[in-house]
């Protein structure tokens, strides 16, 4: 069964979001998503300074099986991208909620994070996929 940390928020498209102490939001793909993709061989993250709309395709993760878009769970400006992933895309497989984060965003609306699914809501979505 996929790990679903209780302290995160989730998009139906299998991205997670964590509010940081400075008000930014760290974003990555869920354990379920990385597991479904298999061994990742390439990751393209959004450029710092890019403005994203909620639901916009903004990153790509590629495995030996397929390439998949990653969608921004929130609107805002990208303030940091994970530099480790260029040389170590496997970090997404090994630690999707830690070292494998994709980018940080300064949300246009800080309250928008509350509109994402909580862990219980995301687990219900995963249950429908079984």
Backbone torsions as a table, in degrees:
resi	resn	phi	psi	omega
1	UNK	NA	142.1	-179.1
2	UNK	-69.0	145.2	174.5
3	UNK	-76.9	136.6	178.1
4	UNK	-135.9	92.1	-178.7
5	UNK	-62.0	138.0	-177.3
6	UNK	-70.6	-18.9	-175.3
7	UNK	-90.9	6.9	-177.5
8	UNK	-110.9	165.2	170.9
9	UNK	-112.2	156.7	-171.7
10	UNK	-136.9	147.5	171.8
11	UNK	-99.4	152.3	178.4
12	UNK	-60.6	-22.5	-179.2
13	UNK	-86.1	12.7	171.2
14	UNK	77.0	31.9	168.6
15	UNK	-103.6	150.2	174.3
16	UNK	-112.8	158.6	-179.6
17	UNK	-141.2	136.0	179.2
18	UNK	-130.6	124.8	176.6
19	UNK	-71.2	130.1	178.1
20	UNK	-94.8	159.6	-179.0
21	UNK	-57.5	-27.7	-178.5
22	UNK	-85.7	4.4	178.5
23	UNK	93.6	-10.8	175.3
24	UNK	-77.3	170.6	179.7
25	UNK	-126.6	124.5	177.0
26	UNK	-86.5	138.4	-173.7
27	UNK	-128.8	142.6	174.6
28	UNK	-154.5	-174.1	174.9
29	UNK	-101.8	153.4	-174.9
30	UNK	-75.4	165.1	175.4
31	UNK	-58.3	-40.7	177.5
32	UNK	-58.8	-46.0	-177.3
33	UNK	-63.9	-46.5	-178.3
34	UNK	-66.2	-35.0	179.6
35	UNK	-67.4	-41.8	179.9
36	UNK	-65.5	-34.9	-179.5
37	UNK	-74.4	-33.4	-176.0
38	UNK	89.6	-160.8	-175.5
39	UNK	-64.9	116.9	-178.3
40	UNK	-81.2	137.5	-177.9
41	UNK	-119.3	-12.5	-178.2
42	UNK	-156.6	139.9	176.4
43	UNK	-136.0	130.8	173.8
44	UNK	-116.7	119.3	-178.6
45	UNK	-103.1	160.1	179.3
46	UNK	-70.6	152.4	179.7
47	UNK	-75.1	143.3	174.9
48	UNK	-60.1	135.7	-178.5
49	UNK	97.6	-15.0	179.5
50	UNK	-69.9	136.6	176.5
51	UNK	-96.5	129.1	-176.3
52	UNK	-115.5	149.6	170.0
53	UNK	-97.0	151.3	175.0
54	UNK	-60.4	131.3	179.8
55	UNK	86.6	-1.9	-179.1
56	UNK	-77.8	135.9	173.4
57	UNK	-65.5	126.3	-173.3
58	UNK	-137.8	-8.3	179.8
59	UNK	-148.6	164.4	178.6
60	UNK	-133.6	134.9	171.7
61	UNK	-119.3	133.1	-175.8
62	UNK	-124.7	131.4	177.5
63	UNK	-115.9	-179.7	175.9
64	UNK	-67.0	-19.4	-178.9
65	UNK	-90.5	-42.2	-171.0
66	UNK	-165.7	165.2	170.6
67	UNK	-106.9	146.0	-177.5
68	UNK	-140.7	138.8	174.8
69	UNK	-75.5	150.7	172.1
70	UNK	-114.7	136.5	-175.6
71	UNK	-109.5	142.2	177.6
72	UNK	-72.9	126.2	179.4
73	UNK	-74.8	-14.8	-176.4
74	UNK	-138.0	157.5	170.9
75	UNK	-84.6	145.3	176.9
76	UNK	156.5	-168.4	-177.7
77	UNK	-107.9	133.9	176.7
78	UNK	-70.1	123.8	-178.9
79	UNK	-109.7	-14.2	177.6
80	UNK	-161.1	143.8	172.8
81	UNK	-120.9	147.5	-177.1
82	UNK	-73.3	109.0	-177.0
83	UNK	-71.4	-20.9	-177.0
84	UNK	-66.7	-29.4	-171.5
85	UNK	-69.0	-24.1	178.9
86	UNK	-61.0	-40.0	-178.1
87	UNK	-101.9	-12.9	-176.9
88	UNK	-140.6	65.5	-179.9
89	UNK	-61.6	-21.7	179.4
90	UNK	-65.0	-14.5	176.0
91	UNK	-58.7	-31.1	176.9
92	UNK	-65.2	-37.9	177.8
93	UNK	-73.1	-41.6	-173.3
94	UNK	-75.4	-36.2	-172.7
95	UNK	-149.8	68.2	-173.4
96	UNK	-62.3	-25.1	-178.5
97	UNK	-100.4	1.7	-179.5
98	UNK	-124.2	-104.8	-177.8
99	UNK	-58.0	-24.1	-175.2
100	UNK	-87.7	17.0	177.8
101	UNK	-63.0	156.1	-177.2
102	UNK	-99.2	-53.5	-176.7
103	UNK	-156.5	164.9	172.5
104	UNK	-115.1	142.3	-177.8
105	UNK	-127.4	141.9	170.3
106	UNK	-92.4	105.7	-173.5
107	UNK	-66.9	142.5	175.0
108	UNK	-63.9	-37.5	179.1
109	UNK	-126.7	104.3	-177.6
110	UNK	-57.3	-25.1	-179.3
111	UNK	-79.8	-10.2	-178.1
112	UNK	-62.7	-28.8	179.4
113	UNK	-58.4	-35.7	-179.7
114	UNK	-65.2	-18.2	179.4
115	UNK	-82.3	-10.0	177.8
116	UNK	-79.8	166.3	179.8
117	UNK	-67.2	142.9	170.2
118	UNK	-84.2	177.4	-176.1
119	UNK	-58.5	-41.6	-179.7
120	UNK	-63.2	-41.5	178.6
121	UNK	-65.2	-39.6	178.5
122	UNK	-68.6	-38.8	177.2
123	UNK	-60.1	-35.7	177.6
124	UNK	-63.3	-38.8	177.4
125	UNK	-64.9	-43.5	178.5
126	UNK	-61.8	-36.9	179.5
127	UNK	-62.3	-31.7	-179.9
128	UNK	-74.7	-15.9	-178.5
129	UNK	-88.0	-8.7	-177.5
130	UNK	-75.9	NA	NA
